[in-house]
Amino acid sequence: MIVLGHQPNAVDILTFLGGVDFETSCSNRVAGDLDGLSVSFISKEDFIRTKTASGRPKDLRDLDMLAEMDNN
């Protein structure tokens, strides 16, 4: 993992993903806009797979928050 910046404004760049392989996540990517720049993002489904695969408490809390947002 590469960390750019300092907390609370740090950005983590993962050099690996658990739960999905590169080819799958690349083919499922979603186009988006980031401050006027066209970028690709991991799909929501693959995001959920990676968070689930990590099993870290922080990632599991993220999944809970995401599920709560989907229910509202």
Phi and psi restraints in degrees (value plus and minus 20) as a CYANA .aco file:
   2 ILE   PHI    -132.4   -92.4
   2 ILE   PSI     111.7   151.7
   3 VAL   PHI    -131.7   -91.7
   3 VAL   PSI     103.3   143.3
   4 LEU   PHI    -126.6   -86.6
   4 LEU   PSI     112.4   152.4
   5 GLY   PHI      66.8   106.8
   5 GLY   PSI    -189.1  -149.1
   6 HIS   PHI    -149.8  -109.8
   6 HIS   PSI     128.0   168.0
   7 GLN   PHI     -79.3   -39.3
   7 GLN   PSI     122.4   162.4
   8 PRO   PHI    -110.7   -70.7
   8 PRO   PSI      -8.5    31.5
   9 ASN   PHI    -128.3   -88.3
   9 ASN   PSI       2.2    42.2
  10 ALA   PHI     -96.4   -56.4
  10 ALA   PSI     129.5   169.5
  11 VAL   PHI    -140.2  -100.2
  11 VAL   PSI     107.3   147.3
  12 ASP   PHI    -114.3   -74.3
  12 ASP   PSI     106.8   146.8
  13 ILE   PHI    -130.1   -90.1
  13 ILE   PSI      94.3   134.3
  14 LEU   PHI    -103.6   -63.6
  14 LEU   PSI     112.8   152.8
  15 THR   PHI    -117.7   -77.7
  15 THR   PSI     -11.5    28.5
  16 PHE   PHI    -174.9  -134.9
  16 PHE   PSI     140.0   180.0
  17 LEU   PHI    -158.0  -118.0
  17 LEU   PSI     113.2   153.2
  18 GLY   PHI    -115.4   -75.4
  18 GLY   PSI     128.8   168.8
  19 GLY   PHI      74.8   114.8
  19 GLY   PSI     -43.3    -3.3
  20 VAL   PHI    -164.5  -124.5
  20 VAL   PSI     133.1   173.1
  21 ASP   PHI    -115.6   -75.6
  21 ASP   PSI     145.6   185.6
  22 PHE   PHI     -78.7   -38.7
  22 PHE   PSI     -66.1   -26.1
  23 GLU   PHI     -79.7   -39.7
  23 GLU   PSI     -62.5   -22.5
  24 THR   PHI     -85.7   -45.7
  24 THR   PSI     -69.3   -29.3
  25 SER   PHI     -85.3   -45.3
  25 SER   PSI     -53.4   -13.4
  26 CYS   PHI     -88.1   -48.1
  26 CYS   PSI     -63.4   -23.4
  27 SER   PHI     -91.2   -51.2
  27 SER   PSI     -42.9    -2.9
  28 ASN   PHI    -114.3   -74.3
  28 ASN   PSI     -19.2    20.8
  29 ARG   PHI     -78.2   -38.2
  29 ARG   PSI     137.0   177.0
  30 VAL   PHI    -140.1  -100.1
  30 VAL   PSI     111.6   151.6
  31 ALA   PHI     -96.7   -56.7
  31 ALA   PSI     124.9   164.9
  32 GLY   PHI    -174.1  -134.1
  32 GLY   PSI     158.3   198.3
  33 ASP   PHI    -139.0   -99.0
  33 ASP   PSI     111.5   151.5
  34 LEU   PHI    -148.4  -108.4
  34 LEU   PSI      79.1   119.1
  35 ASP   PHI      34.3    74.3
  35 ASP   PSI      25.4    65.4
  36 GLY   PHI      65.0   105.0
  36 GLY   PSI     -20.3    19.7
  37 LEU   PHI    -128.0   -88.0
  37 LEU   PSI     109.7   149.7
  38 SER   PHI     -95.5   -55.5
  38 SER   PSI     102.8   142.8
  39 VAL   PHI    -154.5  -114.5
  39 VAL   PSI     143.4   183.4
  40 SER   PHI    -126.4   -86.4
  40 SER   PSI     121.3   161.3
  41 PHE   PHI    -143.3  -103.3
  41 PHE   PSI     132.7   172.7
  42 ILE   PHI     -85.3   -45.3
  42 ILE   PSI     123.7   163.7
  43 SER   PHI     -86.5   -46.5
  43 SER   PSI     138.6   178.6
  44 LYS   PHI     -79.9   -39.9
  44 LYS   PSI     -61.9   -21.9
  45 GLU   PHI     -83.3   -43.3
  45 GLU   PSI     -63.4   -23.4
  46 ASP   PHI     -90.0   -50.0
  46 ASP   PSI     -54.2   -14.2
  47 PHE   PHI     -78.7   -38.7
  47 PHE   PSI     -65.8   -25.8
  48 ILE   PHI     -83.6   -43.6
  48 ILE   PSI     -61.3   -21.3
  49 ARG   PHI     -81.0   -41.0
  49 ARG   PSI     -62.5   -22.5
  50 THR   PHI     -89.0   -49.0
  50 THR   PSI     -59.9   -19.9
  51 LYS   PHI     -84.2   -44.2
  51 LYS   PSI     -61.9   -21.9
  52 THR   PHI     -84.5   -44.5
  52 THR   PSI     -63.5   -23.5
  53 ALA   PHI     -84.2   -44.2
  53 ALA   PSI     -52.8   -12.8
  54 SER   PHI     -88.0   -48.0
  54 SER   PSI     -59.6   -19.6
  55 GLY   PHI      49.7    89.7
  55 GLY   PSI     -17.7    22.3
  56 ARG   PHI     -88.0   -48.0
  56 ARG   PSI     123.5   163.5
  57 PRO   PHI     -72.6   -32.6
  57 PRO   PSI     -61.4   -21.4
  58 LYS   PHI     -81.0   -41.0
  58 LYS   PSI     -63.0   -23.0
  59 ASP   PHI     -88.9   -48.9
  59 ASP   PSI     -56.7   -16.7
  60 LEU   PHI     -87.1   -47.1
  60 LEU   PSI     -55.9   -15.9
  61 ARG   PHI     -85.6   -45.6
  61 ARG   PSI     -60.1   -20.1
  62 ASP   PHI     -78.3   -38.3
  62 ASP   PSI     -61.7   -21.7
  63 LEU   PHI     -83.8   -43.8
  63 LEU   PSI     -60.0   -20.0
  64 ASP   PHI     -81.4   -41.4
  64 ASP   PSI     -64.1   -24.1
  65 MET   PHI     -85.0   -45.0
  65 MET   PSI     -59.7   -19.7
  66 LEU   PHI     -84.3   -44.3
  66 LEU   PSI     -63.9   -23.9
  67 ALA   PHI     -81.9   -41.9
  67 ALA   PSI     -59.2   -19.2
  68 GLU   PHI     -84.7   -44.7
  68 GLU   PSI     -60.6   -20.6
  69 MET   PHI     -84.0   -44.0
  69 MET   PSI     -59.0   -19.0
  70 ASP   PHI     -86.4   -46.4
  70 ASP   PSI     -49.6    -9.6
  71 ASN   PHI    -100.8   -60.8
  71 ASN   PSI     -31.0     9.0
